[in-house]
Amino acid sequence: KKTLFPVLVAALVMTACGTKTTEQTAQTAQTETTARVGASDIAYVQVEAVLAQCDLFLTEGKALQEKTEKAQKSWVQREQNLQAEVAQLQEKFQKGLITSRDAQAQQEAETGGIYQNNAQKEAQSLDEENYVFTNRAQDLLNRAVQQINADRKYKLIINASALIDADTTLNITPAVLQKVNELYAADKKAEKK
């Protein structure tokens, strides 16, 4: 009995120590995980705001937007003019002032693929310009974020459009906007050389 009691006490002590060690290991692992990704390791950027306020958009983007709107208005006006001319030809034909062959020839001459070809070429050109502009803006944004995070301060940078709620101290939009404008100015200076 005397030897059994000390063995049981030793077993209980070891079991208790083992439980504490397991609990301590779990707490340490949780603390390390929390320490690895903390609030200061996460940031967000309001991409739409950066793109709408950056110098690239304010100079080239607005000009491209106005050019596109002007072209669209022009296409609508040309389409209306063509419809009016077709209506006049139809009226002349119905009154018997021109033959159906002459009406068809005039209609084909006025509306023949010239308008459509020009409109398609113009639309394709605008699409290409918009594509290039979008790529330039995205490139500036990506380069800005990479430079801001060159020291790997942030483990996660996300687009604010995906956020539901976040602390404003995590917002790096102003810094990204400033860096985008700096990169744009540097690119413009390099193009002039």
C-alpha positions as CSV (number, residue, x, y, z in Angstrom):
1,K,0.0,0.0,0.0
2,K,2.8,2.4,0.8
3,T,4.3,2.1,-2.6
4,L,1.0,2.2,-4.5
5,F,0.0,5.5,-3.0
6,P,3.1,7.4,-4.0
7,V,2.9,5.9,-7.5
8,L,-0.7,7.1,-7.8
9,V,0.2,10.6,-6.6
10,A,3.1,10.8,-9.1
11,A,0.8,9.6,-11.9
12,L,-1.8,12.3,-11.0
13,V,0.9,15.0,-10.9
14,M,2.3,13.9,-14.3
15,T,-1.2,13.8,-15.8
16,A,-2.0,17.3,-14.4
17,C,1.3,18.6,-15.7
18,G,0.7,17.0,-19.1
19,T,-2.7,18.6,-19.3
20,K,-1.3,22.0,-18.4
21,T,1.5,21.5,-21.0
22,T,-1.1,20.7,-23.7
23,E,-3.2,23.7,-22.7
24,Q,-0.2,26.0,-22.7
25,T,0.9,24.6,-26.1
26,A,-2.6,25.3,-27.5
27,Q,-2.7,28.8,-26.1
28,T,0.8,29.5,-27.4
29,A,-0.2,28.3,-30.9
30,Q,-3.3,30.5,-30.8
31,T,-1.3,33.5,-29.7
32,E,1.3,32.9,-32.4
33,T,-1.5,32.7,-35.0
34,T,-3.0,35.9,-33.8
35,A,0.4,37.5,-33.8
36,R,1.1,36.4,-37.3
37,V,-1.9,38.2,-38.8
38,G,-2.9,41.3,-36.8
39,A,-4.9,44.4,-37.7
40,S,-1.9,46.3,-38.8
41,D,-1.1,43.5,-41.3
42,I,-4.3,44.1,-43.2
43,A,-5.3,47.1,-45.4
44,Y,-7.9,48.0,-47.9
45,V,-8.0,50.3,-51.0
46,Q,-11.0,52.0,-52.5
47,V,-10.0,51.2,-56.0
48,E,-12.9,53.0,-57.7
49,A,-12.1,56.2,-55.8
50,V,-8.4,56.0,-56.7
51,L,-9.2,55.5,-60.4
52,A,-11.8,58.3,-60.4
53,Q,-9.5,60.8,-58.7
54,C,-6.1,60.0,-60.2
55,D,-4.4,62.4,-62.6
56,L,-4.6,59.7,-65.4
57,F,-8.3,59.8,-65.3
58,L,-8.6,63.5,-64.8
59,T,-6.5,64.2,-67.9
60,E,-6.7,61.3,-70.3
61,G,-9.7,59.5,-68.9
62,K,-12.1,62.4,-69.1
63,A,-10.9,63.2,-72.6
64,L,-11.5,59.6,-73.7
65,Q,-14.9,59.6,-72.0
66,E,-15.9,62.9,-73.9
67,K,-14.6,61.5,-77.2
68,T,-16.7,58.3,-76.7
69,E,-19.8,60.3,-75.9
70,K,-19.3,62.6,-78.9
71,A,-18.9,59.6,-81.2
72,Q,-22.1,58.0,-79.8
73,K,-24.0,61.2,-80.4
74,S,-22.6,61.4,-83.9
75,W,-23.7,57.9,-84.6
76,V,-27.2,58.6,-83.4
77,Q,-27.3,61.8,-85.6
78,R,-26.0,60.0,-88.7
79,E,-28.5,57.2,-88.2
80,Q,-31.4,59.7,-87.9
81,N,-30.2,61.5,-91.0
82,L,-30.0,58.2,-93.0
83,Q,-33.5,57.3,-91.8
84,A,-34.8,60.7,-93.0
85,E,-33.1,60.3,-96.4
86,V,-34.6,56.8,-96.8
87,A,-38.0,58.2,-95.9
88,Q,-37.6,60.9,-98.6
89,L,-36.6,58.4,-101.2
90,Q,-39.6,56.2,-100.2
91,E,-41.9,59.3,-100.5
92,K,-40.5,60.2,-103.9
93,F,-41.0,56.6,-105.1
94,Q,-44.6,56.5,-103.8
95,K,-45.4,59.8,-105.6
96,G,-43.9,58.3,-108.8
97,L,-41.1,60.9,-109.0
98,I,-38.4,58.2,-109.3
99,T,-38.4,54.6,-110.4
100,S,-37.9,51.8,-107.9
101,R,-34.5,51.0,-109.5
102,D,-33.4,54.6,-109.0
103,A,-34.7,54.7,-105.5
104,Q,-32.9,51.5,-104.6
105,A,-29.7,52.7,-106.3
106,Q,-29.8,56.1,-104.4
107,Q,-30.5,54.3,-101.1
108,E,-27.6,51.9,-101.6
109,A,-25.3,54.8,-102.5
110,E,-26.3,56.8,-99.5
111,T,-26.5,54.1,-96.9
112,G,-24.4,51.4,-98.6
113,G,-21.9,49.9,-96.2
114,I,-19.9,53.2,-96.0
115,Y,-21.7,54.5,-92.8
116,Q,-21.7,51.1,-91.2
117,N,-18.0,50.5,-92.0
118,N,-17.0,53.9,-90.7
119,A,-19.1,53.4,-87.5
120,Q,-17.6,50.0,-86.9
121,K,-14.0,51.3,-87.4
122,E,-14.6,54.2,-85.1
123,A,-16.2,51.9,-82.5
124,Q,-13.3,49.5,-82.7
125,S,-10.8,52.3,-82.4
126,L,-12.6,53.6,-79.3
127,D,-12.8,50.1,-77.8
128,E,-9.0,49.8,-78.3
129,E,-8.4,53.1,-76.7
130,N,-10.6,52.2,-73.7
131,Y,-8.8,48.9,-73.4
132,V,-5.4,50.5,-73.4
133,F,-6.5,53.2,-70.9
134,T,-8.0,50.5,-68.5
135,N,-4.7,48.5,-68.7
136,R,-2.6,51.6,-68.0
137,A,-4.8,52.5,-65.0
138,Q,-4.7,48.9,-63.7
139,D,-0.9,48.8,-64.2
140,L,-0.4,52.1,-62.3
141,L,-2.6,50.8,-59.4
142,N,-0.8,47.5,-59.2
143,R,2.6,49.2,-59.2
144,A,1.5,51.7,-56.6
145,V,0.3,49.0,-54.2
146,Q,3.5,47.0,-54.8
147,Q,5.7,50.0,-54.0
148,I,3.7,50.9,-50.9
149,N,4.0,47.3,-49.7
150,A,7.6,46.8,-50.8
151,D,8.6,46.3,-47.2
152,R,5.9,43.6,-46.9
153,K,4.2,45.5,-44.0
154,Y,0.8,44.3,-45.1
155,K,0.1,40.6,-45.4
156,L,-3.3,41.3,-47.0
157,I,-4.5,44.3,-49.1
158,I,-8.0,44.0,-50.4
159,N,-10.3,46.0,-52.6
160,A,-12.8,48.0,-50.5
161,S,-15.7,47.1,-52.8
162,A,-15.6,43.6,-51.1
163,L,-15.8,45.1,-47.6
164,I,-18.9,45.1,-45.4
165,D,-17.3,46.8,-42.5
166,A,-13.8,47.9,-41.6
167,D,-11.9,50.3,-39.4
168,T,-10.9,53.4,-41.3
169,T,-7.4,53.1,-39.9
170,L,-6.9,50.2,-42.3
171,N,-7.7,52.4,-45.4
172,I,-4.6,53.1,-47.5
173,T,-6.5,54.7,-50.3
174,P,-4.9,58.2,-50.0
175,A,-1.4,56.7,-50.0
176,V,-2.3,54.6,-53.1
177,L,-3.8,57.6,-54.9
178,Q,-0.7,59.7,-54.1
179,K,1.6,56.9,-55.4
180,V,-0.5,56.4,-58.6
181,N,-0.2,60.1,-59.3
182,E,3.6,60.0,-58.7
183,L,4.0,57.0,-61.0
184,Y,1.8,58.7,-63.7
185,A,3.9,61.8,-63.5
186,A,7.1,59.8,-63.8
187,D,5.7,57.8,-66.8
188,K,4.7,61.1,-68.5
189,K,8.2,62.5,-67.9
190,A,9.8,59.4,-69.3
191,E,7.5,59.5,-72.5
192,K,8.7,63.1,-73.2
193,K,12.4,62.0,-73.3
